[in-house]
């Protein structure tokens, strides 16, 4: 995002009028804020805008989160504070459809009624709306280190992908390469062996047990409203080509990259 700041007209900022228009500016815009909210009155100019945190704008008016669910270049408007938002500029979004590949999964995506959204939550929603996914990383020092997507299931009816440990080139870059393959139409399935994900080494894909989701993918659990979403782990070998489950794999490789494919009980 350009910033997490939002320009808000003085009437809205001072509580004198509701938000009736919202804009998410295009990438490369010269303005200092990606978001703009205003009441539509003619009695003020742009220089009268106030700069507020997007999180604060959404806390004041939860319905304003609608603009965060749209890509850059979108403008929304409504006739009154309880009216339906309509697209005034930018692409029209189609209603979400049930998954065709995983019909048993029925995620409940945010925003959900009564659920507060902080700056991190809004960043996830904004990234998914803009490019189809967000990349989440475990906190520094966490063991095992982990990086994963949020949004591939929502945007492409495709499992989320994750990489554990610290592979050559970095886990975040590996996850981005996998996500871009999905963006360009490739379907990734358990058992596939892929090149050009991690420099100089192949990766193999395994399905992740849903029982692992709460501990290792908590942000994805929040986004999907529970455990009902598919996910894949891209497992990488050591410099000798040994995967963690192989006999002579090192302890460091096994401990730093646990394989999450244990089966759920029938």
C-alpha positions in Angstrom: 0.0 0.0 0.0 1.1 3.6 -0.5 0.5 4.2 3.2 -1.9 3.2 5.9 -3.1 6.8 6.1 -6.4 8.1 4.8 -7.4 11.5 3.7 -10.8 12.4 5.2 -12.8 15.6 4.5 -13.2 17.9 7.5 -16.9 17.3 7.7 -16.4 13.6 8.2 -13.4 14.0 10.4 -15.2 16.4 12.7 -18.3 14.1 12.9 -20.5 16.6 11.0 -21.4 14.4 8.0 -21.2 10.7 7.1 -18.9 9.0 4.6 -20.7 8.9 1.2 -17.7 8.5 -1.1 -14.6 6.4 -0.9 -11.6 6.1 -3.2 -8.6 3.8 -3.4 -6.0 5.6 -5.5 -4.1 4.0 -8.3 -0.6 2.6 -7.9 2.0 5.3 -8.5 -0.3 8.2 -7.4 1.6 11.2 -6.1 -0.6 11.7 -3.1 0.6 10.7 0.3 -2.4 8.5 1.1 -3.8 5.5 -0.7 -7.3 6.1 0.7 -9.7 9.0 0.6 -13.1 9.4 2.2 -15.5 12.4 1.9 -19.1 13.4 2.4 -19.7 14.8 -1.1 -20.5 18.4 0.0 -19.1 21.2 -2.1 -18.4 23.5 0.8 -14.8 22.3 1.3 -11.6 21.8 -0.7 -9.0 19.1 -0.8 -6.6 21.1 1.2 -9.1 20.9 4.1 -8.7 17.1 4.3 -7.4 15.6 7.5 -5.0 12.7 7.6 -6.2 9.8 9.7 -5.2 6.2 10.1 -7.3 3.8 7.9 -7.9 1.7 11.0 -9.5 4.7 12.8 -11.7 5.5 9.8 -13.0 1.9 9.8 -13.5 1.9 13.5 -15.6 5.1 13.3 -17.7 3.7 10.4 -17.3 -0.1 9.9 -19.1 0.1 6.5 -16.2 2.1 5.2 -14.2 -1.2 5.0 -16.0 -1.8 1.7 -13.4 0.2 -0.2 -10.6 -2.0 1.3 -12.2 -5.0 -0.5 -11.6 -3.4 -3.9 -8.4 -3.0 -6.0 -6.6 0.3 -6.6 -8.3 2.7 -8.9 -11.8 2.0 -7.4 -14.2 4.7 -6.3 -17.4 3.9 -4.4 -20.4 6.0 -3.5 -23.7 5.7 -1.8 -26.8 7.9 -1.4 -26.9 7.8 2.4 -25.1 6.2 5.4 -27.3 3.1 5.2 -27.4 2.9 1.4 -25.6 0.3 -0.7 -22.2 1.1 -1.9 -22.0 1.3 -5.7 -18.9 1.4 -7.9 -18.4 4.9 -9.4 -14.9 4.1 -10.9 -12.7 1.1 -11.4 -13.6 -2.6 -12.0 -16.8 -4.2 -10.9 -16.5 -7.1 -8.6 -18.5 -10.3 -9.0 -20.1 -11.9 -5.9 -18.0 -14.7 -4.5 -18.8 -18.2 -5.7 -18.6 -21.5 -3.8 -15.5 -23.5 -4.4 -15.7 -26.0 -7.3 -12.5 -27.8 -6.4 -13.2 -28.0 -2.7 -17.0 -27.9 -2.3 -16.9 -29.2 1.3 -15.1 -26.0 2.4 -17.3 -23.0 3.2 -15.1 -20.2 4.5 -16.5 -17.1 6.1 -14.3 -14.3 4.9 -14.0 -10.9 6.7 -15.4 -8.4 7.3 -17.7 -10.3 9.6 -20.5 -8.5 11.6 -19.3 -7.1 14.9 -15.7 -8.1 14.4 -13.2 -5.3 14.9 -10.4 -4.9 12.3 -6.9 -3.6 13.2 -4.2 -2.3 10.8 -2.8 -5.8 10.2 -6.2 -7.2 9.3 -6.9 -4.3 6.9 -3.5 -4.9 5.2 -4.4 -8.5 4.6 -7.8 -7.5 3.0 -6.1 -4.8 0.9 -3.4 -7.1 -0.4 -5.9 -9.8 -1.3 -8.1 -7.3 -3.1 -5.2 -5.8 -5.0 -3.2 -8.8 -6.2 -5.1 -11.9 -4.9 -3.0 -12.9 -1.9 -1.1 -11.6 1.1 2.2 -13.1 2.4 2.4 -13.7 6.1 5.6 -14.5 8.0 6.2 -15.9 11.4 7.7 -13.5 14.0 11.4 -13.2 14.2 12.8 -16.0 16.3 9.8 -18.3 16.0 10.5 -22.0 15.5 10.0 -23.3 13.0 10.2 -20.3 10.7 7.3 -20.2 8.4 5.9 -18.1 5.5 2.6 -18.6 3.8 -0.1 -17.1 1.6 -3.5 -15.8 2.6 -6.0 -15.4 -0.2 -5.2 -17.9 -2.9 -8.3 -20.0 -1.9 -10.5 -16.9 -2.0 -9.1 -15.5 -5.3 -8.2 -18.5 -7.4 -10.0 -21.5 -5.7 -6.5 -22.8 -5.0 -4.9 -24.1 -1.7 -2.8 -21.7 0.3 0.9 -22.5 0.1 3.5 -22.4 2.8 7.3 -22.9 3.2 8.9 -23.8 6.5 12.5 -23.2 7.6 15.1 -21.0 5.9 15.7 -22.2 2.4 18.3 -20.7 0.0 16.9 -17.4 -1.3 14.4 -17.0 1.5 11.0 -18.5 2.3 9.1 -15.3 1.3 10.6 -15.3 -2.2 9.7 -19.0 -2.6 6.1 -18.4 -1.5 5.9 -15.4 -3.9 7.1 -17.6 -6.8 4.5 -20.3 -6.0 1.7 -17.6 -5.8 2.7 -16.2 -9.1 2.5 -19.6 -10.7 -1.0 -19.9 -9.4 -1.8 -16.4 -10.7 -0.7 -17.4 -14.2 -3.0 -20.4 -14.2 -0.9 -23.3 -12.8 -2.6 -25.7 -10.5 -0.4 -27.1 -7.7 -1.3 -30.5 -6.2 0.2 -32.8 -3.6 2.9 -35.0 -5.0 4.1 -32.5 -7.6 7.8 -31.8 -7.8 8.7 -28.2 -8.9 11.9 -26.5 -10.1 12.7 -22.8 -9.9 11.0 -22.2 -6.6 14.1 -22.3 -4.5 17.5 -21.6 -6.2 19.3 -24.8 -7.2 16.9 -27.2 -5.4 13.5 -28.8 -6.3 10.5 -28.7 -4.0 7.8 -31.3 -3.5 4.3 -30.4 -2.4 2.4 -32.1 0.4 -1.1 -31.5 1.7 -1.3 -29.9 5.2 -3.5 -31.5 7.8 -6.1 -29.1 9.0 -5.2 -29.9 12.6 -2.0 -28.0 12.0 -3.8 -24.8 11.0 -4.4 -23.2 14.4 -0.8 -23.5 15.5 1.1 -22.7 12.3 -1.4 -20.7 10.2 -3.4 -18.6 12.7 -3.8 -15.6 10.4 -5.1 -17.8 7.7 -7.6 -19.4 10.2 -8.8 -15.9 11.0 -9.2 -14.9 7.4 -11.1 -18.0 6.5 -13.2 -18.0 9.6 -12.1 -21.4 10.7 -10.1 -24.5 9.6 -12.1 -25.2 6.4 -9.5 -24.3 3.8 -6.9 -26.3 1.9 -3.2 -25.7 2.2 0.0 -27.1 0.7 3.5 -27.2 2.0 6.4 -26.9 -0.3 9.1 -29.1 1.1 12.7 -28.5 0.1 15.8 -30.7 0.4 19.3 -30.1 1.8 22.3 -29.4 -0.4 22.7 -33.2 -1.0 19.1 -33.5 -2.3 17.8 -35.2 0.9 14.3 -34.4 2.0 13.4 -34.3 5.7 11.7 -37.8 5.6 14.7 -39.5 4.1 17.0 -41.7 6.2 20.1 -39.6 6.1 18.5 -36.1 6.3 20.1 -34.0 9.0 18.4 -33.3 12.3 18.6 -29.5 11.6 16.6 -30.1 8.4 14.0 -32.2 10.1 13.6 -29.9 13.1 13.6 -26.7 11.0 11.2 -28.0 8.4 8.7 -30.4 9.9 6.4 -32.0 7.3 2.8 -31.2 8.1 1.1 -33.9 6.0 -0.1 -36.3 8.7 -3.5 -37.7 7.9 -6.6 -36.6 9.8 -8.6 -39.5 11.3 -11.4 -40.7 9.1 
